[in-house]
Amino acid sequence: MPLVKRPASDTSPSAPDRAQLATKLLDGTDQERWDAARDALEHPDGLSLLGRALASERVPRVREAIFTALAKIDTPDAASVVLPYLRSDDAAQRTAALDALKAMPSAAGTHLPALLSDGDQDVRLLACEIARRLPADESARVLVELIEREDQANVCAAAIEVLAETGGPSSLPALARCGARFPDDPFLAFAVKAAADRIGAR
């Protein structure tokens, strides 16, 4: 059935004020909260309102709308709101947070040095996926720095997977040194060789 457009109107509803948005984001129905997450994009206080709403939201569809709105705001401050959710015990929430950060790579990139040095290896591992979205030279630089100091093989493997795409010949010595630090890890040895072969073929 074809969609029928509504007749154009001479007037459009005014944007909801802060109090209305806050009420809908925190206390509205699922649909009202979903709509309010989209409306918050156009509000000067949208970032703070979305941050408060995200902290209490439990419905995945609405939470996804909030993460999407934050990604569209696309500022380092918006990325800061998302970052804590990389530590969530909820796998779906971690994935949604990572997707939001990947959708705003420049904004998220300002936090990348701290993420790649985080004390939680799971955060460092997820940060490699954010690095994938950076310009190739920048991605390769931060990931080479990571594998030169990283003591967890699985984090190195995640970084090397991205380096296979973004690295150049200057990355090869670091790859070799990384492999040498984990001589008993066959998977890492395979990852290093595959990355080196792929870089060498370019």
C-alpha positions in Angstrom: 0.0 0.0 0.0 1.6 3.3 -1.0 2.4 5.9 1.6 0.1 8.9 1.5 1.8 12.2 2.5 -0.1 14.5 4.9 -1.1 17.8 3.4 1.5 20.5 4.1 0.6 22.8 7.0 1.3 26.4 7.3 2.2 25.9 11.0 4.4 23.4 12.7 4.3 22.5 16.3 6.9 24.2 18.4 9.7 22.2 19.9 9.0 21.0 23.4 10.6 22.9 26.2 13.1 21.5 28.6 10.6 20.5 31.2 8.4 18.7 28.7 11.4 16.8 27.2 12.7 15.8 30.6 9.3 14.5 31.7 8.8 12.5 28.5 12.4 11.1 28.5 12.1 10.0 32.1 8.5 9.2 32.7 6.7 8.9 29.4 5.5 5.8 27.7 8.0 3.7 25.6 6.9 5.5 22.5 7.0 9.0 24.1 10.5 8.3 25.4 11.6 7.1 21.9 10.2 10.3 20.3 11.7 12.5 23.0 15.2 11.0 22.4 14.9 12.2 18.8 13.5 15.6 19.8 16.3 16.1 22.2 18.8 16.4 19.3 17.3 19.9 18.6 17.3 21.1 22.1 20.2 23.2 23.6 20.2 21.0 26.7 19.7 17.8 24.7 23.0 16.3 25.7 22.4 16.5 29.5 18.8 15.3 29.1 19.9 12.3 27.1 22.6 11.5 29.6 20.1 11.4 32.4 17.7 9.4 30.4 20.3 6.8 29.4 21.2 6.2 33.0 17.7 5.0 33.9 16.5 3.6 30.5 15.9 -0.2 30.5 13.9 -0.7 27.2 16.4 -1.7 24.5 14.5 0.1 21.7 14.4 3.4 23.6 18.0 3.0 24.8 19.1 2.5 21.1 17.3 5.7 20.2 19.2 7.6 22.9 22.6 6.2 21.8 21.7 7.1 18.2 20.9 10.7 19.3 24.1 11.0 21.1 26.0 9.7 18.1 24.3 12.4 16.0 25.3 15.1 18.4 28.8 13.9 17.6 31.0 15.8 20.0 33.6 14.7 22.5 31.1 15.5 25.3 28.5 13.2 23.7 31.2 10.5 23.5 31.9 11.1 27.2 28.3 10.3 28.0 28.5 7.0 26.1 31.9 5.8 27.3 30.9 4.4 30.7 28.5 1.9 29.0 31.5 0.1 27.5 31.9 -1.3 31.0 28.3 -2.5 31.3 27.6 -6.1 32.4 24.9 -6.1 29.7 26.4 -7.3 26.4 23.7 -5.6 24.4 24.4 -2.3 26.1 28.1 -2.6 25.5 27.5 -3.3 21.8 25.1 -0.3 21.5 27.7 1.9 23.2 30.4 0.7 20.9 28.2 1.2 17.8 27.5 4.8 19.0 31.2 5.6 19.4 32.1 4.0 16.1 29.4 6.3 14.5 31.3 9.4 15.8 34.9 8.4 15.3 36.4 11.9 15.4 34.6 12.7 18.7 35.4 9.3 20.2 39.0 9.5 18.9 39.7 12.3 21.4 39.2 9.7 24.2 41.0 6.9 22.4 44.5 7.3 24.1 42.8 6.9 27.5 40.7 3.9 26.3 43.7 2.1 24.9 45.5 2.6 28.2 42.5 1.6 30.4 43.1 -0.8 33.2 40.3 -3.0 32.0 41.5 -5.2 29.1 37.9 -5.5 27.8 37.8 -1.8 27.3 41.1 -1.8 25.6 39.9 -4.6 23.3 36.7 -2.7 22.4 38.8 0.5 21.8 40.5 -1.3 18.9 37.2 -1.3 17.1 36.9 2.5 17.5 40.4 2.8 16.1 39.3 1.0 13.0 37.1 4.0 12.1 40.0 6.5 12.3 42.0 7.6 9.3 44.4 4.7 8.5 47.6 6.5 9.5 46.2 7.6 12.9 44.7 4.2 13.5 48.0 2.4 12.7 49.9 4.8 15.0 47.8 4.3 18.1 47.5 0.5 17.6 51.3 0.1 17.1 51.8 2.0 20.4 49.3 -0.4 22.0 50.8 -3.6 20.9 54.3 -2.4 21.9 53.2 -2.3 25.5 50.2 -4.6 25.8 50.5 -7.6 28.0 47.3 -9.4 27.1 47.4 -11.6 23.9 43.7 -11.2 23.2 44.0 -7.4 23.1 47.1 -7.6 20.9 45.1 -9.9 18.6 42.3 -7.4 18.3 44.7 -4.6 17.6 46.5 -6.7 15.0 43.3 -7.5 13.2 42.7 -3.8 12.7 46.4 -3.2 11.8 46.0 -5.7 9.0 43.6 -3.2 7.4 45.2 0.1 8.4 48.9 -0.6 8.9 51.7 -0.1 6.5 55.3 -1.3 6.2 56.3 0.8 9.2 54.0 -1.4 11.3 55.8 -4.6 10.5 58.7 -4.4 13.1 56.1 -3.8 15.9 54.1 -6.8 14.7 57.2 -9.0 14.8 58.1 -7.8 18.3 54.6 -8.4 19.5 54.6 -12.0 18.2 58.0 -12.6 19.8 56.6 -11.6 23.2 53.9 -14.4 23.0 55.9 -17.3 21.6 53.5 -19.9 23.0 50.3 -18.4 21.6 49.6 -20.0 18.2 46.5 -17.8 17.5 48.5 -14.6 17.9 51.3 -16.0 15.8 48.8 -16.7 13.1 47.3 -13.2 13.4 50.7 -11.6 13.2 51.6 -13.6 10.0 48.2 -12.9 8.4 48.5 -9.1 9.1 52.1 -9.0 7.8 51.2 -10.9 4.7 48.2 -8.6 4.0 50.3 -5.4 4.6 53.1 -6.8 2.4 50.7 -7.5 -0.4 49.4 -3.9 -0.6 
